[in-house]
Amino acid sequence: MKTSSRLMLIACLALPFVAACKKEEQKEVATQAAPLSAPKTSDENAWNAYLTDVIKRNLDGVSGSTYVYTLPAPDAPTFQGDYERMLEKAQTDMSRGVLEGNLVAFGSPDSAKSADLAVASFSKVDPNTMKGVKFIFVGAAADNDRVKAAVTPAGVNYNFVEVK
């Protein structure tokens, strides 16, 4: 009798905690923010926030690290130096290889320059060396095909997010 009384007491004490957890889950689902729209300007902070939002919404299937390559607007005074440094880093990272379960993403205010960066970064990558890697290109539809053609031989799972 004592055991059953104790179990009933424990169940009654645990019930409010279970109910509170369900309310928290419902609150989290309800408060999930709407997707950000692509910035209409070349504001670097706005673009970084947008790209971060896009990447967070596309993390399904990713169990490892994320590699994000973004550029400032082409009219930025440091653009050429930034582009060269980012190209060197991206080429080095891609030639070393990225492990299955990781994510690689390219995007910036200038889709064509971002596409150039992605294409050049994969120029020396051996075929089928990045199976199971998720690749996201955030850019204009006009640049989609050439990026896809450059990166798919590596075996990545290609995803395109159009900036409208």
C-alpha positions in Angstrom: 0.0 0.0 0.0 2.8 2.4 0.9 4.4 1.8 -2.5 1.3 2.6 -4.5 0.6 5.7 -2.4 4.2 6.9 -3.1 3.9 6.3 -6.8 0.6 8.2 -6.9 2.2 11.1 -5.1 5.2 11.1 -7.5 2.8 11.1 -10.5 0.8 14.0 -9.1 3.9 16.0 -8.4 5.3 15.3 -11.9 2.1 16.2 -13.8 2.6 20.0 -13.6 6.1 19.7 -15.0 4.9 17.6 -18.0 2.2 20.1 -18.7 4.6 23.1 -18.4 7.0 21.4 -20.9 4.2 20.9 -23.5 3.2 24.6 -23.1 6.9 25.6 -23.7 7.0 23.5 -26.9 3.8 25.1 -28.2 5.2 28.5 -27.4 8.5 27.8 -29.3 6.6 26.6 -32.4 4.3 29.7 -32.4 7.2 32.1 -32.0 9.4 30.8 -34.8 10.1 33.9 -37.0 9.1 34.3 -40.6 12.0 34.0 -43.1 13.9 37.2 -43.7 13.7 38.8 -47.1 16.8 39.5 -49.1 18.1 43.0 -48.5 17.5 45.5 -51.3 20.8 47.3 -50.5 24.3 46.1 -50.2 24.4 46.7 -46.4 26.8 44.0 -45.1 25.1 43.5 -41.7 21.7 43.0 -43.4 23.2 40.5 -45.8 24.9 38.6 -43.1 21.6 38.4 -41.1 19.8 37.2 -44.3 22.4 34.6 -45.1 22.5 33.3 -41.5 18.7 33.0 -41.6 18.8 31.1 -44.9 21.4 28.7 -43.7 19.6 28.1 -40.4 16.5 27.2 -42.3 18.4 24.7 -44.4 20.3 22.7 -41.8 18.3 19.6 -42.2 20.6 16.7 -42.8 23.7 18.6 -41.5 25.4 17.0 -38.5 28.8 18.7 -38.7 30.3 22.0 -39.4 29.2 24.8 -41.7 31.5 26.6 -44.1 30.1 29.9 -45.2 31.8 32.0 -47.9 30.4 35.5 -48.3 31.7 38.7 -49.9 31.0 42.4 -49.3 29.3 44.4 -52.0 31.5 45.0 -55.1 31.5 48.8 -54.4 33.2 48.3 -51.0 36.7 49.9 -50.9 38.2 46.6 -49.8 36.3 44.3 -52.2 39.2 43.1 -54.4 41.4 42.2 -51.4 38.5 40.6 -49.6 37.6 38.6 -52.8 41.2 37.4 -53.2 41.5 36.3 -49.5 38.2 34.5 -49.6 39.1 32.8 -52.8 42.3 31.5 -51.4 40.6 30.3 -48.2 37.7 28.6 -50.1 40.1 26.9 -52.6 42.2 25.6 -49.7 39.2 24.4 -47.8 37.7 22.7 -50.8 40.9 21.1 -52.0 41.5 19.6 -48.5 38.0 18.2 -48.7 34.9 18.6 -46.6 33.5 15.6 -44.6 30.1 14.1 -45.0 27.4 15.8 -42.9 29.0 19.2 -43.2 27.5 22.2 -45.0 29.1 24.6 -47.5 27.4 27.8 -48.5 28.1 30.7 -50.8 26.2 34.0 -51.0 26.7 37.7 -51.1 25.0 41.0 -52.3 26.5 40.3 -55.8 25.3 36.9 -57.0 27.7 36.9 -60.0 30.8 37.5 -57.9 29.6 34.9 -55.4 29.1 32.4 -58.2 32.6 33.2 -59.6 33.9 32.4 -56.1 32.1 29.1 -55.9 33.1 28.0 -59.4 36.8 28.9 -58.8 36.8 27.2 -55.4 35.7 23.9 -56.9 38.0 24.1 -59.9 40.6 21.7 -58.4 38.3 19.4 -56.4 38.4 15.8 -57.5 35.1 14.1 -58.5 33.0 12.4 -55.8 35.2 13.6 -53.0 32.4 15.4 -51.1 29.6 12.9 -51.0 27.2 13.6 -48.2 28.2 17.3 -48.1 25.3 19.8 -48.3 26.0 22.7 -50.6 23.8 25.9 -50.7 24.2 28.6 -53.3 22.2 31.8 -52.4 22.0 33.9 -55.5 20.2 34.8 -58.7 18.6 32.2 -61.0 20.9 33.4 -63.8 24.0 32.0 -61.8 22.4 28.8 -60.6 23.3 26.5 -63.6 27.0 27.4 -63.7 27.4 27.0 -60.0 25.6 23.7 -60.1 27.7 22.5 -63.0 30.9 23.4 -61.2 30.1 21.8 -57.8 28.0 18.7 -58.5 30.9 16.6 -59.9 32.4 16.7 -56.4 29.3 14.8 -55.2 27.7 17.4 -53.1 24.0 17.6 -52.4 23.3 20.8 -54.3 20.6 23.3 -53.0 19.8 26.6 -54.6 18.1 29.5 -52.8 17.0 32.3 -55.1 17.4 35.8 -54.0 14.4 37.8 -55.2 
